[in-house]
Amino acid sequence: MRRRRLLALLGLVALPACLGAWQDADPRARVRALVDAGKLDDAIAAARAAGPDLASMLGETLVLRGRLASADSALQDAVARKAPGWRSAAVTLAELAERRGDHADATRRAQALTSAYEQGASGWSSTDRVAAGRAYLLQTRGKAAAVRSALSAFDAAFAADPSNLDARLRAGELFLDKYNAPDAKASFEEVLRKSPDDARALLGLARVAIFASDAPSMPLLRRSLEKNPSLVPAHLALARLHLSAEAYDSAAIAVRAALAVDSSSIAAWSLLGAIAWLQGEQPQFVQVREAVKRLNPRPADFYAELAEAAVAHRRYSDGITLAREALALDSTSLRALGILGNNELRTGSMEQGRALLERAFAIDPFNLWHKNTLDLLDSLKTFTTIETPRFRIVAPREESALLATYLVPLLDEAYDSLSARYHYKPQGPIRIELYPHHADFSVRTMGIAGLGALGVSFGNFLAMDAPSARQRGEFNWGSTAWHELTHAFTLGSSEHRVPRWLSEGLSVLEERRARAGWGAGPTAEFIAAYGSHHLRPVSQLNDGFVRPRSSGEVQLSYYEASLVCEMIEKEFGPKAVTDMLAAYKEGLTSPAVFARVLKLTPAQLDAKFYAWVRARFASPLRAITATDSGRVLGGEFVAAMRRGAEYLSRKQPDSARVALERAEALFPEYAGASSPAQYLAGLAADRGDYKEALAQITRITTRYETAWDANMMEVQLREKLGDTLGTRAALERLLWISPYDVELHGKLAELATRAGDHRTALRERRAIVALNPPDPIDARYQLARALAESGDIAAARRELLPVLEQAPSFEKGQALLLELRAAQQKSPP
């Protein structure tokens, strides 16, 4: 049977004219092969021709085609006559009842099946067991056991007949629905080993790739649709990918392709409604909503789809409103409860958000998103909240004092700069949460551990890794905070309608404005990818963020987007950016925004940016070649770097220097950890030329925000040269890479004290106390002395007295106390 089915599929796909050869073969296999090939009308005709024994298959195929009235008749007939496959017909009737909103009828029908299954399934076929699994899935609200029973039934079906790939596919889909991507992937791959062209398995792998964000999904989706052009879920997955990139026209085309197959698909109509709503096309939205209501008079999933689309497009307040509408129609809608709960949390309504997620978790305890978030909320109770008029900083208790010491003034500085530039001030305090474990940050922002981002902004709610969450040198927590805060201004000033690429590009550009060295810079990888046309043009730049074609494209897209913003400011003036944000606020599309503000079509903007980048990076673009996949391959720059490395390995510093200087001349802006400047600085230091070493190392420290080793070298070089001001600047940069080195804080405090910079000295002494140093008595004494030197005698005394209570014989403390008393006596009353 399995061999005949595989041959049928191959014949149907490659040689449709040979279908006549199947006239004498198993009619079930023929219908199944036609369905798998997406030839639904032919499958319906074949099922009708086969007679009443195929009533169940006929009904299920009619459902796929959206002909629900005819499907219902065929399915009812199959059940009434106990025709072959009648249990599949029975569960399909239950699923149809659920689709039209009749949960009670769906449950009644499903329970009848599962009760019979539990009483004795020894005579049930593999297909019948799949039907039982489907019936269990209709009873999972608040019943974790039903999920386990469904999976058990699918496994039993596959064990009974390993050629029944539907059983394994449904198990994979269930795994993925319950956030178990590894087992889902294994299930789909097992199917593909048996049937390499199985469209549902290809779709399953595409969904796994989308879920895990670890591989391109578009090729899998397209291949799935090649094998079965009538696979509605694949069309909808494609539409969602287009929608995530704000490619509304492409998304609508994919949805309409789904509706051409199945005009009764509520999921397709809901997605079409979301597209219309996002574009502000009210007449079309109303038309779609009415079409959905004809299929289900209480369409909670329709509003849940809208809410999800709103949130995905950063319109969080709208997402809350739409999710509430969904819950008004179905108070047990798991999807709506999750969307509303998570977005209440993102807008600071912590108790309301928790209560909603607890309701959702009670319905589906397998939902890892909800479970992880609830667990994290429990741990958040141990965090400390530091409030200022503008910010609410939530951080681990043991780190909160240290982090707030630096963050509060930085965020205030950023707020002032950004509000002046964007002519906008966020309403209410902005909440920023810092997590000491990256997995916790991932859960807080997306619900699932393992995401690679450093920070995220939901408008007035920001979350990011604390510096303790990463290895030293992996990220810069100051620039990350500045980046995420910028989103609050660009999102807010555009009423959350700014496209992803523009908001990200402006955030990176603002990082570069904030401090020398902050923000992404050009790399050999960027030059290779851009020069070989592996990065997107401006008009498609969102794709680089939401559906990357390679593992590094997202990171490169951040830098590319910042260059677009830089070009716009330089070529059209700074006001052009704020005018664009205002135009997006009005609801204009990107082509309309480009036309109004820049007087360019998308194609003209693409061409202008391309020419601008080619001129800006003319030398490195000539000097670096790429592979077919856009990776660095060779060129004069790479050859010079290789010669330099080879000479270094041979201990020929003069020859190495010549080669490395040539590489630097070809790509002077490159400042990565393995840049020419890194090696040239070392060579200069080795020969005692500290000024040249300093000139080279500052090429890195002023361009590369996480360069810990380079900044440490700069500190040492400036100390040798007696440059205390430069030493202090390098120490400041180090603390934004990692603030946990007590010795660095002490060194900066001493330099600031010598320079009379009491503000910095006090900050550093407070930081040392917050770090719980090995000698806390001396640390608090030093803080008291810094307070005294700043003229705050009363505060110095308050800091010192507890020290002397702990260590009454502490001589330096006693001496300082006498100094404070003398100072108080001299001060006027």
N, C-alpha and C positions, 0 to 999 in steps of 0.2 A: 504493500500500500504506500509506504513512505517513498520508495523508489519511483513508483508511478506518479506520485504527487510532485516530486522534484522534477521529473521529466516533463510533466505537464506544465509546470511553471516556466521551465526553460523554453518549451515550445511556444507557450503563449506569449512570452516576452519577445523572443527572437523571431518567431515565425508564426504570426497570428493567422496566416492563411491555412495553416495546417490543423486548425481546430477540428476540422471534420474527422480527423483520425480518432477523436475522442468519442465519436457517436456510440461506439460499442463498449466504451470503458465505463468505469464506476461513475455514475452521474454525480454522486456527492463530491468525489475528487475533482470532477470537471467544474462544478459550481465553485468549489473552494479555490481552485486555481484561477478561475476568472475573477473572483473577489480579490485574491492576493495580487493580481495584475492590475486591479483598478477598473476592470471592465464590468461595472455593476449592472448595467442594463442587459448585457449579454448573460450575466449570471442569473438575473431575474428570469429572463426568457428560458434559460436552461432548466432552472428549478421548476418553472411552471410546466415545461414540457415533460419533466420527469414524473409528474403526477403527485398525488396527495402524500406520498411517503416523504417528500421533501418540503412539506409545508413549513416545518420549523426553519429550515435554511432559507426558504423563500421569505418568510417573515423577517428574519434577521437581516437579510440583504436589502429588503425594502426599507428597513429602518436606516441602514447606511445611506440609502438614497433619499431619505427624508419623506418617504411616502407612508406616513404614519397610519392613516386610516386603512389602507390596504394591508399594511403590516399587521395591524391589530387583528384584522379578520383572519389572516393566515395563521397567526400565532394562536388565536383562540381555537381555530380548527384543529391545529396540531395537538393542543392540550386536551381538547374534548375527545379526540380519537386515540389519544396516547400513541400518536404517530412516532416513528423514530426521531429521537432528539427532542421529545416533548418537554423534558425538564429544562432544556436550554430555552425553549419557547416560553415556558412559565416564568423563568427569571428575567427574560427580556421584557415580558409584560410588566413585571415588577419594576424594572428599571425605567420603563416608559411612564409608569405611574409617578415615580420619583421625579422624572423630568418635568412633568406637568404640574408638580407641586402637591400631589396627593400622597403625602408621606404615610398616612395611615394605611391606604390600600397597598402601597409598596411594601410596607412592613408586614402586613397580613400575608401577602403572597410569598414574600421571602421566608417568613417563619414557617409557612407550610412546607416549603422545600427543605429547610434545614432540619426541621423536626423529623421529617421522614428520613433524611440522611443519617441523623443521629440514632434513629431506631434500628438501622441496619443497612449499610451501604455495600454489602457484599455483592449484590447484583447490579450495582451501578457501573455504567461504562465510564471510560476516561472522560468523555464529553459531559456525562452527567455529573461527575465530580467537579469539573470546572464550573458547571452551573451552580453547584452547592457553594463553591468558593465565592462566586459572584453574589449569591444570595446572602452569605454572611457579611459581605461588604456593605450591603444595604442596611445592616443592623449594628453598625459600629458606633453610633452616637452614644458615648458614655460606656461602651462595652469593649474593653481591651481584649477580652477573650474572643470576641468575634473576629478581630484582626488575626489573631493566632489561628483560629479555626479556618479562616479563609486561606491563609498560607498553607496550612496543613492539607486542605482539600486540593489546592493546586499541586502540591508536591505529590499527593496520592494519585492525582490524575496523570501526572507525568510518569510516575513509577508504573502505573498500569499500562501506559502506552507511550513509550519514549518518542514516538513519531508525532505526538500531539504537542506541537510547539506552542500552541495557544496557551497551554497550561504554564509553560515556563515563561512566556511573555507576560502573562498576567502576574506571575510571581515577581518578575522584575519590575513591573509597573507599580506593584504594591510596595516593594522595597523602596523605590524612589519616592513614592508618595509619603513614606515614613522616614525620609531623609537618610536612608541607608544606601548611599551611592555605591560603595564597593560591591555589595551583594547584588544590587541592581545591575551593575556593569557586568558582573560575572554571569548573571542569567542571560543577558542579551548576547554576550559573546558566545555562550554555549549554543544559543539558537543559531547564530551566524556560522558556527563551525558545521552545523548540520545543513543550514540553508543560507548560503552566503549572500543571497539577494533579498532576504526577508526585510520588507519595508518597515514593519513595526519594530524589529530589532534595531535597525539602523536609526529609526526615530528615537528609540530608547537610549542608544548610545549618545545621540545628539543632546537629548535632555540631560543625561549624566554630565556631558561636557559643559552645558550651560550651568548646571547646578554647581559643579566643582570649579568652573572657570579655569580649567587646566589644559584645555585643548580647543581648537577651532570647532565650532558646531555646524557652521554653514555648509561645509562640504558633505557632512553626514545627512543633513536635512535635504539637500538637493538630491543626493543619491537615493534617499528614501522616496522622494516624490518621483524620481525617474522610474523606480521599480513599481510604484503604485500611485499614479497621479490622482487617485480618488481618496487618498488617505487624509481625511479631514484634520485629525490632530496634527499632522505634519504641516499642513497649510497654516494652521493656527500658530504653531511654534515658530514658523518662518515669519508670520505676521508680527508676533511679539518681538522677535529680534529686530525687525525693521522699526517697530514702534519704539523700542528702547533707544534706538539711534535717532529718533524723531524724524524718521523718513516716513511721513504719514501717507504719502501717495503709494509707496511700495507696500506699506502695511495694508492699506485698503485693498489693493489688488490681490494680495494673498488671502485676505478674508473673503473677498467676493469669489475667489476660486473655490474656497471651502463651501460657500453658500450655493454655488452652482452645482455642487455634488449633493449637499444636504441642506435644503432651505429650512429645515426644522431645527438646526443646530443652535441652541440657545447660547452656547459658548461663542459661536461665530458672530451671531447678532450682537452679543454683549461686547465683543471686541470691536465690532464696527461702531457701536455706540460710543465706546471709549475714544476711538479715533475722532469721531465727530465732536465729542465733548471737548477734547484737548484742543481742537482747532477752532472752537467757538462757533461751530456750524449748528446753530440751534434748530432750524427747521429739519435738517437731516437727523439730528439727535432725537427729536420728538417722533419722527417717523420710525426710527429704529426701536425706540422704547415701546411704541404701540405694537410693533411686530412681535416683540418679545412677550408682551402681555397677552397676546393672542395665543401664544404657546404655553405660558404659565402666568396666571393672573396675579401671582405674588412672587415676582422674580427677584428673590434676594440675591442670587448669583449675579444678576445683571448689575446691581449697584455695588456688589463686592468687586466685580471686575473694574468698574469705574473708579472705585476707591483705590484699588491696587495700581491702576494706571496713573492716577493723580499722584500717589506717593512716589512711584517710579520716576515721575517727572518733577519731583521736588515740590509739589503743591500739597504740602502736608495738612494744612487747615482744611482744604477741600476734601482731602482723603478722609479726614475725621467726619465731616458732614455726610459724605456719601456712605461711609461704613455704618453710620447711625441709621441711615435710610434702609440699608440692607437688614439691619437688626430689627427695625420696626416691622419688617415683613416676615422675618424668621429669626426669633431670638436665640436659636441654637446654631446659626450659621457660623461654623468654625472659622471660615475664611474671614468673615466680617469681624468676628470677635478678635482674631489675631491682628488684623490691620488696625482696628480701633485701639486695642490695648497697646500695641507697640507705638502708635503715633501719639496717644495720650502721654506715654512715657517720654517721647521725644519733645513734646511741648511742655514738659515739666509737671504734668498732672500725674504724679507718681502713684498715689493711692488708687485713683480711678483706673490707671493703666494696669496696675497689679490685679485689681479685682476682675477686670475683663480677661486677663490672661489666665487667671485661676479658673474662671468659667470655661475658657477654651480648653484648658488642660484636663478639666474634669470630663469633657466630652471626648477628647482624644489624648490619652496619656502617652501615645507614641510620638507626639509632635515634639521633636528635639528643640525646635526654635522656642516654643513656649516653655518647655522645661528648663532649658539653659538660661533663658531670661529670668524666670522666677528664681532660680538658684542664685543668679547674679544679684538680683534685687535683695536677697537675703544678705549677701556679702556687702552690699552697698551700705547697709545699716551700720557697719563698722567704720565707714569712711567719715572724714571730717569735712564740713562745709564752711568755707570762708566767704563771707558776703561783703561786697562793696556796692556803692550806688549803681555800678554798671554791670558787675559780674557776680556770679555765684560759682565759686570754684570748689569742686568736689574731688577729693583726693584721699589716698590711703592715710590713715591717721599718722603713721610713722614718717610719712614724707610731706605731709601737707604744709607744715611750717616752712620747710626748705623750698618747696616748689612755689608756694605763694610769694615768698620773698622776691623771687625773680619775675614770676608771671604777672603779678598785679601791675607793676610799673610798665612792663612790656605791653600788656594788653591795653592799658590806658593810652600809651603812646600810639599804638596801632589804631585804637578807636578814634583818637583825635585826627590822625592822618587820613584814615579812610572816610570818616564822616565829612571831612572837608573836600576830599576828592570826588566823592559820589553824591554829595548833597543829600545825605540820608542818615537818619539815626534809628537804629532798631528800637522797637518798643519794649520796655521792661528790661530787667536784667538778663544778660546772656548766661546760660548755664554751660559750664565746661567741666567735663569729667575726665580724669586721668587714671589710667589703669596700670598697675604694676606687672600685669601678665597680659601678653598680647592676645591670648585666647579669650580673656574676659572682654577686651575691647571689641574683638570680632563678634562675640555673642551680643554685646550691647548694641552694636550697630546693625548687624545682619541676622543675628540669632544663631549663627553657626560658627564654631571655632575654625581657625585656619586661614582666614583672609590675610592678604599681604599688605593692606593699606596701613598707613601710620596714623591717620586721623580722618575724621569725617564730620561734615557739617549738615545739620538739618534746619538751617536758618538760625534761630536763636538757641539752639542746642548743639554744642560741639562735644565730640568725644575724641580722645587720642591716647596713644600709648604714653605712659609716664616714661621718663628716661631710663628707669630701672627695668622696663619691659624689654629693652633691646641691649645687645652687646655694644660696648663703647665703640663709637665710630660708625654705627649703623645708621643713625639718623640725628638730626638736629632738632631738639624739642622746641627751641625758640622759633625757628622758621616754620615748623609745623603748626604751632599755635597761631602765628601770624597768617599763614595760608588759610587755615580753617576759619579764622575770624573774618577774613576777606569775603568768604562765601556769604556770611550773614549780611553783608552790605550789598553784594551783587544780586543775591537772591531776593533780598528784601526790596531793593530799589526797583526791581523788575517784576515784583509780585510773583516771584518764583517761576517766571517764564523764560529766563535766560537759558540758552542751550548749554549743555554740559561743557562743550569745548571752550566756550567763551568764559564761563565762570571759572573753570580750571586754569585757563590761560592767564586770566587777570590775577588769580591767586598766586601763581608762580611769579608773575611780573611784580606783584607787590612784595613778594619775598625779596626779590633782587633789589628793590628800592629801599627796603628796610635796613639792610646791613650788607656791607661788602662781603661777598662770598656766599650769601644765602641764595636759595633758589637754584633750580636746575641750570646747568650750562651745557655747552656743546661737547660732544664726545665723538670718538672715532666711530662708535656704533651708530650714532645719529647721522653722521656724514655719509657713512656707507649706505644706510637705509634710505636716506633722502635722495642721495645721488643716483641710486638704482631704482627709484620710483616705488619703494616699498612702504612709504608712508602716504597717508591720504591727503588729497587736496583739501582746502579750507571747506568747500561745500560738502565734504563727506567726513569731516574730522571727527564728528561724534562716533563714527564707526570704529575709530582707533581706540576709543575708550570702552565701548560696550560690546563689540564683536571683533576683537583683535585677531589678526591672521597668524600672529606668532607670539611667543611668550614675552618678548620684550617690547611689543608695539605699544602697550598702554603707557609705559614709562616714557618712551620716546614721544608719544602724543602729548604728554604734559608739556614737554619742552617746545614742541612744535607749536602748540596752542599759544604759549607765552610769546613766541616770536611773531605770530599773527597779531597779537595785541600790541606788541612793540611796534610792528610795522604800521598798524592803524594809527597809533598815537603820533608816530613820526611823520607819516605821509598825510594824515588828515587832521592832525591836532588832537590834544587830549580831550577836547569836548566831544569828539566823535564817539568815544567809548560810552560816555554818559548818555549821549543822544541815542545810541543803539539800545542801551538798557531801557530807556524810556519808551522806545518803539516796541520793544518786546513786551513791556508792561501793557501796552495798548492791545496786545494780542496779535501783532503782525508776525508773519512767517519770516524765516531768515532771508529768502530772496527779496521780500518786501522791505526788510530792514536794510539790506545792502543797497537797494535801489534808493531808498529815502535818504540815508545818511551818507553813504559812500559814493552814490551815483554810479554803481557798478552792478552788473549782473553777476550771479555766482561764477560763471565761467570766466568773466573778466577779473574777478577777485582772485580766483585760482591762478590765473596767468600772472597777475601782478605780484602775488606773493611768491610764486615760483621764481620769477625774475629777481625779486628782492633777495631771496635766500641765495640764489646763484651768485649774486653780486657780493653779498655779505660774507659768504664762505667760499669765495672763488678759489683761493689757494688750496685749502684742504679738500675741496671737491675734486680738484685736479690730482691731488696727491694720494687719494685713498680710493681703491677699487673694491667692489663687493662681489660676493657670490650670487648665484641665481636667487637665493633666498634672502638677499639683502644683508648678509653678514660680512664683516670685514674680511677681505681676502688678501689684498696686497696694495701695491702702489708705492710711490717714492717715499711717502711718510713711513709706511710699515717697513720698507727696506732699510731706511735710515735707523729706525728704532732697533731693528734686528742686528744691524752692524754695530750699533752702540752697545747692545747687550753682549754681543760676541766679544767685542774688545774688552769690555769689563770682565768677562769670564777669563780672558787671557791676561788680565792685569796690565792692560795697555791704556792708561787713563787719558793720555793726550789724544790718541786716535778715537777713543770713545767720546771724548768731549766734542770733537769735530763732527762726528756723526750725529750726536744728540742735538747739537746746536743747529744742524741742518734740519732735523726733524722739528725742532721748535720753531724755526723760521717758516716752515711749511704750514704749521698749525699752531699759531701762537696762543689761541684762546683755550687750548686743551689743558686741563689742570687736574686730571684724575690721579689716582694713587700711583699709577705707573707711567705718568707723563714724563716728557723729557726733563722738565724742571726738577722733578724729584731726584733724578740721577745727577743732573748738573749741580744741584745744591750739595749733594754728597761729595762730588768730586772737588768742588770749590772748598768745602770745609776741610777735606783731607789735605789739601795743599796750603791751608792756613789763610785762604782768601775769604774772610768772614763777610765782607761787604758783598762780594759776588754771591756767596752762598745765601745771604739774606735776600738779595734781589731775586734769586731764583725761587727760594722757598715761599716768598710772599706772592709769587705768581700763583701758587697753589692755595695759600690760606685766604687770599682775597677772591678766590673763584670757586672753592670746593668746600662746602659747608660742613662736611663731616671729617675733615682732615685732621684727626687727632695727632698723629705722629708729626705731621708737618708743622702744626702749631706748637707742639712741644719743642721741636727743633728751632722754631723762630724764637721762642722764649730764651732758649740757651744762647742763640746767636746775639740777640739784643742785649742780654746780660753781659756778654763778652765785650760788646761795643759800647756799653754804658747807656743804652737807650731805654730809660725807665718808662717813658710814655708809650713807646712801642711795645715794651714788655707787658704793660698793663692791658693794652688792646688785645694782644695775643692770648693773655689769660682769660679775658672776657669771652673770647671766641671759644676757648676750651670749655668753659663752664656751660655754654649752650649746647655743647656736644655731650658732656656728662658732668653733672654737678656734684659728684660724690667723692672727689679727691680733697681731703682735708688740707693737705699740704699746699695745694694750689690756692685754696681760699686764704690760707694764712699768708702766702706770699703776696697775693693781691692786696690783702688788708694792710700789710706792712708798707707796700709801695704807695697805697692811697693815703696812709697816715703821713708818710714823709712828704707827700705832695699837698697836704692840707685838705684832701678830699674826704671830709668826714662822712659824707653820705655813703660813699662806696665802702669806706672802712667799716662803718656800722653794719651795712648789709652783709659784708663778708664775715664779720664776727658773729652776727646772728645766724648765718648759714652754718658756721662751724658748730655752734651750740646745737642747732637742729640736727646735725649729723651724728650726735651722740659720740663725740670723739673719745679716744682712750683716756684722756685727762680732762674730764668735764669741769673740774674745779678751775683749772687754769683757763679753759675756754670761756667760762663765765666771768672770770676775772678780767680777761682781755676785752670782753664785751663791755664790762663796767668801765674799764680804762678808756675805751673808745668813746663811750657816752660822756665821760668826764672831759675828754679832749675836745668833744664837739660843743661843750658848754652846758650840757644837760646834767647838772650836778644831782638833781633830785632823782632822775632816772638811774644815774650811775649808782647812787646809794641804794635804791631799791633792788638793783641787780646784785650788788655786792653783799648786802646783809645776809641773804640766804647762803651765800658761799661761806661766809665766816661762821654761820651756824653749823654748817656741815664740817668745816675744818677751822676750828677756833685758832689753831696755831699757825695758820697759813700766813707767813710773814709778809709776802707781797700784798696780800689782801689787807692786812693790818695797816701797812704803810699807806696804801691807797685810801683807806678809810680816814686816816689822819689828814691826808691831803684834801679829801672832800670836806672834812670839818673845817679845815683852815680856809678853804675856798668859800664855804658858806658864811664864815664869820666876816670875810672881806667883802662879800656881796652886800649891796645896800638893802635895807629892810624893805 
